[in-house]
């Protein structure tokens, strides 16, 4: 009897121990978690952030402009005639005063010789009349008529010389000749286009400045610009338009670029940047971090792992940064991403971008 009882108790204990270990493995004895409470617990959002640090901030003005020739002219014929000489090659560099084109002037030269002969005779006649006037052999009226005739012939001679000068087209300045529009032997009329003459050293950079920035742009100030090759170059302002364009509310500004190597030509488009000022120890944040709200400006800071909004006062703006004048301290952590998903007090995980 006692042996049976002991065996029964032993089997029972073994069964209970096995059941206990199975239940423990299944987590029967683990405390139950409130599923609703777990779902309600806020999750941290991964966001980008920067540390606010004082640094040099440049107040830049961006504009678009064009390169212009230092001098540019379309060479045209002033009087009609037949071309007897062309003194240039297309694309050639010519010096000021060089003969570029000659029109036949034989008829004008003959008329000038005739006028000079008549003038010579008139002067002789005037001298004779002057001597006769001294002995009262002629009247004052006759002498005056002789003087008038001499002056008229002088004017005719001067007019013919001027017309002969117009048969020669000379370079008004040193530069590069463009494509030729006429041929030797061609008969041309007045105002016929011969070619263009362009001076490309130096070049002018022309761009417009809005009226609110015009007072901060000065003659002698340097500007930076880039053309299609992406190379940054420097020009110097030499002239400002003295009035504002009413339609654009801006004024034109011109700067000189030496173009010593001749790598640029007139007509190039240019991205222009003018440095209006600089602040060596400015606190600035990326533009994407700014939150405009009912006439105010806010930033989202990260403090102790949670979001803390702060109202700030802004200063100068650049293409991708905004200066913060008040409300931000050096060392503050500014959130720069996920702005629309965050609420005050929300937990965040930071990915620093400094």
Order of alpha helices (4+ residues) and beta strands (2+ residues): alpha-alpha-beta-beta-beta-beta-beta-alpha-alpha-beta-beta-beta-beta-alpha-beta-beta-beta-beta-beta-beta-beta-beta-beta-beta-beta
